[in-house]
Amino acid sequence: MSQAHPTPALATQAPFPRLLGDIGGTHARFAWMDRPGAPLSHVQTYRCAEHPTLGDAIRHYLADQAQTRPAACALGIANPVTGDEVRMTNHHWAFSIKALRQQLALQRLEVINDFTALALSLPGLEGAALQDLGGVRPSAECLAQPRAPLALLGAGTGLGVSGLLPSAQGPVPLAGEGGHATLCAMDDEESAVLAILRGSFGHVSAERALSGPGLLNLYRASAAMLAAAADPALQPEQVLPRARAGDPLCQRAIDLFCRFLGSTAGNLALTLGATGGVYIGGGIAPRMLPELRASRFRERFEGKGRLRALLAPIPCFVIDSPTSPALLGAARALDRGH
């Protein structure tokens, strides 16, 4: 949800220049747009842990890039945005939207969920930025002007979930916290994994498996199931390289991740009626493309009993772009007026 509650086009758009941000639990990405229709420039990524507050990170970016004061700013943030006060779920940053706007002397500040921003970018993605995971790829025209709902999810520090719905006034992004919906099992092995995770967390959300920390959870659950010794020093970013090097516990974790991702993506497609396609963002899936394509992802995506035939033609894409598309989505949030 956007705190500024933007309305569709025909309203006054935000002025320029614009500061754009994609704020995750680990990294903060910023970009600059100096005029209408200009490409993103001065794209930089900073570690959140290196800055005490979001305001400090923004001021560091502006000084680092020698930029003038922006007139408007839009931030996609990995957190629900339901009021003026924002407190991140996967990082310690907390701030008041009103106070941040005043500190930065902005004419306008939009703060939206990061996956709402990513959803707004979907019609502009094309070519190499979209890696196929099966289904019938729609035409370029249908990708640019979707006539059916689009589903979006993605694993990084957490699990983001959103969607884009067509309307006469233009595509409408969804704001939600679907990553915290309950994770489901499709077979006895997955049920055993969930039982182990339930012992640790109580409620087992999809994010407990489909995220960087989730990969570690799956690794440790696999070790417990096999009565094997787990490496207590293993970090999330090490699971995939070790799987490729032949570590059986890491390989099992990757296999479980792909299966759970397919099941969760299929559930989301059914919930939204996303016959226009399912898009997978976040930082993990692009690095795992060979494993996803060789896995049971598609089998689990389509494996919904009587509605298998509905899901079979729905295309799935991994978003693989060198620049965070959520930055472009943040710019489009400002274009929607207020």
N, C-alpha and C positions, 0 to 999 in steps of 0.2 A: 504494500500500500504506500502511495506517495503522500508524505505529510502535507505537501502543497496542494494535493487533490487536483491535478491537472485535468482539464476537460478536453474533448477532441478539438480538432482544428477549427478555425475561424476565430479563435481567441488570439490575444496578443502573444507573440512568441518572445522568448527571452532575448536580451541584447547580447552583443559580442564585445570583447573576446570572451571565450568560455573555458573554464577549467572543468575537466571531466575526470572522474575517478571510478575505479573498480576495486573495492576494498574487501579483501578476504580475511580469513583468520590468520594467514601467514604472510601474505604479501599485499601491498597497496600499490596499485598501478594508476598512473596519472597520464593525461594527455591534454593537448591544447588545441583549440579551434579558434582561429582569429577572425573568420568572416563566414557568412552563409555559403554553404556548398564547399568549403575548404576541406581538404583531407586532414586527418588527425596528424599532429606534429608533436615533437618534443615528448615522445612516449618514454616513460621511465618506470621502473619497478623498484620498490624499496621493501625491505623487511619490516613488518609492523613492529617487531620486538626492538628495533633500533630507535624507536621514537616513543616518547612517553604518552602522547596523545595524537589523535587524528589531526587536530589543528597544527601541532608541531610538524607532522609529516607533510602537510600541505605547504606550510611556510618554508620547509626545507626544499621542497620541489620548486617553488617559485624562485627562491634564491639560487638554487642549483642551476636552473634553466634561465636565469636572468629575465624572468617574465614580469611584465607590468601587472598591476592589479586586475584580476578578471572582473567583468561586469556580472557574470552569471556563472553558476557552478551546478553540476549534477553529479551525484554520487550514488553508485549502486553498492550496497553494503550487505555482507553476509549475515543478515539478521532481520527479524521482523521489524517493520516500521509502522507503529500503531499510534504514535503520538509524538510530542516534542522531544521527549527523552529517549535516547537510543543507547542501549547497553549490549555490546556484542556478546554472542553466545560462545564463540570459540576464540575470543581474545579479550583482553582486559579493557580495551578502549570503551569509554562511555562519554556521551556529550549531549548537549541541548542543541537542537537544530536552530532555534532562534538565536541562541548565543553565538553559535558558530558563524551564522550569517552576519551578525553584527561585528564579530571579531575580524572577519575577512572583508568587511565593508561591501558586501555583495548586494546588488539590486534584487537578485533572485537566487535562491538555493533550493534545489530539488534533492531529496534523499529518498531513494527507493530501494527495495530489495535487489540484491545483485542479480538474481535470476529473473526478476521482472525486467531489469535492464537488458539482460541477455536475450530474453524473449523478444523485446522490441527490435533487436538486431537481426532476427532470423530471416526476414524477407530479403535482406541485403547480402546474405551469404551465398557464395556460389563457388564452382570450380573446385580447386584443391582444398578449399576450406571445409568441404563436406566429404568425408570418407564413408563409403557405403558399408552397411552391415546387413545387406539383404533387403528383400522387398522390391517393389516396382518403383524405380526412380521417376518422379514426375518431371514434366517439361520445365525448362528454365522459366517460362512465363508463370507457371503454377507456383514455382518456388518464390518468385518475386512478388506475386499477388495471390497469396493463399486464399482459397475459397472454402477450405475446411479447417477445423481446429488443428493446431500443431501442439505436440507435447514436448516438454523440455525437462531433462534432469541431468545432474552431473555431480560427480564425486571429486572432492578435493580435501580440504581440511574437514569439511562436513559434506552433507548431501543436499544440494539445491534442487527444487522442483518448481516448475512453472508451466505456462502454456500461453498460446496466442490464439484468440478467437476472432473470426472474421465478423465485421459489422459494416453497416452502411457508412459509418463515419470513419472507418479505418480500423486496423487490427487493434484488439483490446488485450493487453497483457494481464495475466493472472498473478496475484500475489498470495502466497501461501507458504506453509511450512510442512510440505508433504514428506520431507526427509525424516520427519519424526513420526510418521505413520508406522504402524506395526509391521515388522518383517514377517513374511510367510515362508513356509517350507513346502517343497514339492515331493520330497521322498524321505525315507527314514534317516539317511545320512544328514540331510539338512535339518531334520527335526532334532537330531542329537546335537548338532552344532548350536541350534537355538536354545536347547536345554542348558548347555554349558554357559552361553552368554546370559541367559536368564539368571543363572546363579550369581553372575557378576554384577548385572545391571538391573535386574527386576524386569522392567519393560525393555524389550528388544526392538528398537526402532530400526528402520532401514539404514539409517546413518551409522548404526553400530557395526555394520558390515561394509557398507558402500561409502568408504571414505579412507583417507590415509590411516587414521587410527583404526578404522575398521579392518584394514588389511592385517594389522597386527593382531586384532581380535580373532580373525579367522585363522591366522598362523598359530596362535596359542591354543585355540579350540582344537585345531588339527593335532597339535602335540598331545593335548589331553586325551583325545579319542584314541590315539595310537600308543599312549603311554610312553611317549618319546620325550627327550630333553629339549626344551625350547631355549633359544639364545636370549637371555634376559636383556642384552644390550642391543638387540635388533631394532632398527629404526624403520618407519614406514617406507622411506625411499629405497631401502635396501631389499625389500621383499621381491620386487620384480627382477632385479639383476641376479639375486641368488637363485630364483626359480629358473632363470635362463642358464645358470651355471650348474643346474642339476640338483639343487637342494629339494628333497621330496616334500618337506613340510611347506616350504614356500610355494612349490608347484601346486600343492593341494589348496593353499590359500587363494592362489590366483584362479584356479578352477572354480572354487566356491564363489569367489567374487563375480566371475563372469556369469555363472548360473543365477545368482541372486539378482544381478543387474538385469538380466533378461526377464526374469519373473516380474520385477518391479516395473520395468519399462512396459511390459505387456499390460499390467494392471492399470498403469497410468493412461495408456492408449485407450483401453476400454472405458475408463472413467470419464475421459474428456471427449470420447468419440473422435480421436485424433487420426482420422483417415488421411489427413494431409501429411503426416509423417511424425516420427519421433526423433528428437535431436538430443545428443548426449554431449554435454559440455564438461567443464571442470578440467583439472590438470592431469588426472590419472588415465582416463580412457585413451587420449592420443598417444601416450607412451606404451599403451598395451594393445595396440591395434592388431598385431599378428596373433596374440593370444585370444583376443576377442573373436577374430574371424575363424580361428581353429576350434573355438570352444562350443559349448552347448547354449550360448547366448540366444541364438535365433530359435532353437528348439524350445527353450523356456519362454521366450517372447510369444511364440505362437501357441504354446501349449495350454490353451484355455478351454479345453473340452469342446462343447458345441459351437463355440465362436471362433474356432481355429480358422475357418475359412474367411472370417472378417479380418483377422489379423495378418494372414499370410501375405497379402499384397502391400501392406503398409510399410513404407520404406523407413529404415533406421539409419541415421547418420551420426558419425562422430565429428564434432566440431574441432578442426585442427587448423588453427590460425596463429601466425607468429605474434599478432597483436590482439589483445583481448577484445572480442566483439562487443562485450558489455560496455566498453567505452563508447562505441558508436550508439549502442542502445541508450546510454545516458544522454547523449546529444539529442536523440529522438524524443526523450522524455521532455526536454526543454522545448522542442519544436511543437509539442502537443498543446502548448499554451497553458494559461491558468486564469 
